[in-house]
Amino acid sequence: MAKKSKTQRAKASAKKAAKKAAQERGEVVVAVEEEPKKKGFLAKKEAKKQEKEKQESLQDYQIKQEEAKPKKRRFQFFFDVRAEMRRVTWPSRQDVIQWTGVVIVALIFFGIYTLILDDWIVTPLLFAISSLGA
């Protein structure tokens, strides 16, 4: 069996999370089994009676769903963060090392640039301007 790619795993994880969230919200589809139609004198009365019962049970179910409040989970945020962290596509170790080097070189470059600008250009200018006023 071939190993799933990161994208396939992320999609599967998202699908599971969506299914779980829908289940928590109470989006359950009511499965109603229909009996074969009866023929005869009382068939219409029975059909009407069954239809009425189905509607009443459906209304009762909907009322129960409205009354049932979702449970508050104290650590829901942390569960969501954990699920998101599993979906993230993390860079490889080699990429992290490479980009860390780029950042360090940029910091050194701009540090030296600021040092030169401050010590060799701005400080002598300020010293020259202050000596003119005295």
Short mmCIF file of the C-alpha atoms (twelve columns), coordinates in Angstrom:
data_MODEL
# 
_entry.id   MODEL 
# 
loop_
_atom_site.group_PDB 
_atom_site.id 
_atom_site.type_symbol 
_atom_site.label_atom_id 
_atom_site.label_alt_id 
_atom_site.label_comp_id 
_atom_site.label_asym_id 
_atom_site.label_seq_id 
_atom_site.Cartn_x 
_atom_site.Cartn_y 
_atom_site.Cartn_z 
_atom_site.pdbx_PDB_model_num 
ATOM 1   C CA . MET A 1   0.000   0.000  0.000  1 
ATOM 2   C CA . ALA A 2   1.413   3.373  -1.020 1 
ATOM 3   C CA . LYS A 3   1.960   6.114  1.524  1 
ATOM 4   C CA . LYS A 4   -0.536  8.977  1.327  1 
ATOM 5   C CA . SER A 5   0.774   12.404 0.443  1 
ATOM 6   C CA . LYS A 6   0.529   15.312 2.872  1 
ATOM 7   C CA . THR A 7   -2.280  16.835 0.821  1 
ATOM 8   C CA . GLN A 8   -4.301  13.613 0.892  1 
ATOM 9   C CA . ARG A 9   -3.808  13.299 4.650  1 
ATOM 10  C CA . ALA A 10  -4.795  16.934 5.171  1 
ATOM 11  C CA . LYS A 11  -7.956  16.502 3.093  1 
ATOM 12  C CA . ALA A 12  -8.882  13.335 4.993  1 
ATOM 13  C CA . SER A 13  -8.285  15.085 8.305  1 
ATOM 14  C CA . ALA A 14  -10.390 18.074 7.243  1 
ATOM 15  C CA . LYS A 15  -13.179 15.753 6.124  1 
ATOM 16  C CA . LYS A 16  -13.119 13.960 9.489  1 
ATOM 17  C CA . ALA A 17  -13.164 17.276 11.362 1 
ATOM 18  C CA . ALA A 18  -16.098 18.560 9.292  1 
ATOM 19  C CA . LYS A 19  -18.004 15.326 9.870  1 
ATOM 20  C CA . LYS A 20  -17.335 15.529 13.611 1 
ATOM 21  C CA . ALA A 21  -18.424 19.180 13.734 1 
ATOM 22  C CA . ALA A 22  -21.630 18.384 11.861 1 
ATOM 23  C CA . GLN A 23  -22.297 15.552 14.267 1 
ATOM 24  C CA . GLU A 24  -21.740 17.847 17.262 1 
ATOM 25  C CA . ARG A 25  -24.117 20.455 15.836 1 
ATOM 26  C CA . GLY A 26  -26.786 17.787 15.594 1 
ATOM 27  C CA . GLU A 27  -27.128 17.629 11.849 1 
ATOM 28  C CA . VAL A 28  -28.383 14.096 11.812 1 
ATOM 29  C CA . VAL A 29  -30.498 12.974 8.911  1 
ATOM 30  C CA . VAL A 30  -33.596 11.126 9.964  1 
ATOM 31  C CA . ALA A 31  -33.864 7.878  8.069  1 
ATOM 32  C CA . VAL A 32  -37.490 7.048  7.383  1 
ATOM 33  C CA . GLU A 33  -38.305 3.651  6.007  1 
ATOM 34  C CA . GLU A 34  -41.400 3.449  3.887  1 
ATOM 35  C CA . GLU A 35  -43.524 0.364  3.851  1 
ATOM 36  C CA . PRO A 36  -44.962 -0.916 0.591  1 
ATOM 37  C CA . LYS A 37  -48.369 0.513  -0.211 1 
ATOM 38  C CA . LYS A 38  -51.319 -1.581 0.764  1 
ATOM 39  C CA . LYS A 39  -54.259 -2.142 -1.473 1 
ATOM 40  C CA . GLY A 40  -57.745 -2.315 -0.226 1 
ATOM 41  C CA . PHE A 41  -60.563 -0.484 1.475  1 
ATOM 42  C CA . LEU A 42  -58.589 1.006  4.403  1 
ATOM 43  C CA . ALA A 43  -55.406 1.754  2.482  1 
ATOM 44  C CA . LYS A 44  -56.105 5.490  2.156  1 
ATOM 45  C CA . LYS A 45  -56.975 5.913  5.830  1 
ATOM 46  C CA . GLU A 46  -53.891 4.010  6.918  1 
ATOM 47  C CA . ALA A 47  -51.716 6.009  4.527  1 
ATOM 48  C CA . LYS A 48  -53.060 9.295  5.878  1 
ATOM 49  C CA . LYS A 49  -52.617 8.094  9.441  1 
ATOM 50  C CA . GLN A 50  -49.030 6.995  8.794  1 
ATOM 51  C CA . GLU A 51  -48.258 10.282 7.024  1 
ATOM 52  C CA . LYS A 52  -49.638 12.212 9.985  1 
ATOM 53  C CA . GLU A 53  -47.561 10.132 12.427 1 
ATOM 54  C CA . LYS A 54  -44.432 10.710 10.361 1 
ATOM 55  C CA . GLN A 55  -45.008 14.451 10.349 1 
ATOM 56  C CA . GLU A 56  -45.612 14.483 14.104 1 
ATOM 57  C CA . SER A 57  -42.492 12.447 14.789 1 
ATOM 58  C CA . LEU A 58  -40.475 14.705 12.486 1 
ATOM 59  C CA . GLN A 59  -41.798 17.783 14.299 1 
ATOM 60  C CA . ASP A 60  -41.002 16.199 17.670 1 
ATOM 61  C CA . TYR A 61  -37.485 15.421 16.472 1 
ATOM 62  C CA . GLN A 62  -36.994 18.989 15.248 1 
ATOM 63  C CA . ILE A 63  -38.227 20.401 18.560 1 
ATOM 64  C CA . LYS A 64  -35.865 18.127 20.470 1 
ATOM 65  C CA . GLN A 65  -32.982 19.245 18.272 1 
ATOM 66  C CA . GLU A 66  -33.809 22.897 18.975 1 
ATOM 67  C CA . GLU A 67  -34.082 22.245 22.714 1 
ATOM 68  C CA . ALA A 68  -30.845 20.295 22.883 1 
ATOM 69  C CA . LYS A 69  -28.074 22.807 23.348 1 
ATOM 70  C CA . PRO A 70  -24.559 21.873 22.322 1 
ATOM 71  C CA . LYS A 71  -22.258 21.108 25.207 1 
ATOM 72  C CA . LYS A 72  -19.673 23.726 25.931 1 
ATOM 73  C CA . ARG A 73  -16.245 22.280 25.846 1 
ATOM 74  C CA . ARG A 74  -13.714 24.079 27.977 1 
ATOM 75  C CA . PHE A 75  -10.724 23.231 25.868 1 
ATOM 76  C CA . GLN A 76  -12.339 23.462 22.422 1 
ATOM 77  C CA . PHE A 77  -9.806  26.092 21.329 1 
ATOM 78  C CA . PHE A 78  -6.880  23.828 22.145 1 
ATOM 79  C CA . PHE A 79  -8.469  20.894 20.330 1 
ATOM 80  C CA . ASP A 80  -8.954  23.106 17.271 1 
ATOM 81  C CA . VAL A 81  -5.366  24.357 17.413 1 
ATOM 82  C CA . ARG A 82  -4.104  20.788 17.656 1 
ATOM 83  C CA . ALA A 83  -6.185  19.771 14.634 1 
ATOM 84  C CA . GLU A 84  -4.877  22.745 12.628 1 
ATOM 85  C CA . MET A 85  -1.265  21.943 13.542 1 
ATOM 86  C CA . ARG A 86  -1.736  18.460 12.147 1 
ATOM 87  C CA . ARG A 87  -2.928  19.916 8.828  1 
ATOM 88  C CA . VAL A 88  0.029   22.274 8.435  1 
ATOM 89  C CA . THR A 89  2.617   21.295 5.864  1 
ATOM 90  C CA . TRP A 90  5.868   21.803 7.721  1 
ATOM 91  C CA . PRO A 91  9.145   22.641 5.918  1 
ATOM 92  C CA . SER A 92  11.938  20.114 5.867  1 
ATOM 93  C CA . ARG A 93  14.941  20.446 8.189  1 
ATOM 94  C CA . GLN A 94  17.134  21.455 5.246  1 
ATOM 95  C CA . ASP A 95  14.745  24.291 4.308  1 
ATOM 96  C CA . VAL A 96  14.697  25.590 7.881  1 
ATOM 97  C CA . ILE A 97  18.504  25.601 8.062  1 
ATOM 98  C CA . GLN A 98  18.767  27.357 4.684  1 
ATOM 99  C CA . TRP A 99  16.280  30.125 5.542  1 
ATOM 100 C CA . THR A 100 17.802  30.604 8.991  1 
ATOM 101 C CA . GLY A 101 21.137  31.269 7.266  1 
ATOM 102 C CA . VAL A 102 19.489  33.807 4.951  1 
ATOM 103 C CA . VAL A 103 17.979  35.652 7.925  1 
ATOM 104 C CA . ILE A 104 21.301  35.737 9.818  1 
ATOM 105 C CA . VAL A 105 23.151  37.107 6.752  1 
ATOM 106 C CA . ALA A 106 20.452  39.798 6.318  1 
ATOM 107 C CA . LEU A 107 20.756  40.803 9.986  1 
ATOM 108 C CA . ILE A 108 24.536  41.091 9.736  1 
ATOM 109 C CA . PHE A 109 24.281  43.134 6.510  1 
ATOM 110 C CA . PHE A 110 21.775  45.633 7.908  1 
ATOM 111 C CA . GLY A 111 23.666  45.830 11.239 1 
ATOM 112 C CA . ILE A 112 26.866  46.796 9.443  1 
ATOM 113 C CA . TYR A 113 24.940  49.222 7.194  1 
ATOM 114 C CA . THR A 114 23.416  50.942 10.258 1 
ATOM 115 C CA . LEU A 115 26.809  51.063 12.016 1 
ATOM 116 C CA . ILE A 116 28.490  52.706 9.019  1 
ATOM 117 C CA . LEU A 117 25.645  55.170 8.512  1 
ATOM 118 C CA . ASP A 118 25.525  56.121 12.190 1 
ATOM 119 C CA . ASP A 119 29.222  56.224 13.146 1 
ATOM 120 C CA . TRP A 120 30.902  57.391 9.943  1 
ATOM 121 C CA . ILE A 121 28.285  59.743 8.470  1 
ATOM 122 C CA . VAL A 122 25.734  61.026 11.005 1 
ATOM 123 C CA . THR A 123 28.048  61.450 14.044 1 
ATOM 124 C CA . PRO A 124 30.681  63.556 12.189 1 
ATOM 125 C CA . LEU A 125 27.885  65.664 10.676 1 
ATOM 126 C CA . LEU A 126 26.332  66.299 14.081 1 
ATOM 127 C CA . PHE A 127 29.756  67.116 15.539 1 
ATOM 128 C CA . ALA A 128 30.445  69.569 12.694 1 
ATOM 129 C CA . ILE A 129 27.067  71.282 13.072 1 
ATOM 130 C CA . SER A 130 27.412  71.595 16.855 1 
ATOM 131 C CA . SER A 131 30.904  73.097 16.560 1 
ATOM 132 C CA . LEU A 132 29.622  75.814 14.176 1 
ATOM 133 C CA . GLY A 133 27.219  77.200 16.763 1 
ATOM 134 C CA . ALA A 134 29.815  77.632 19.512 1 
# 
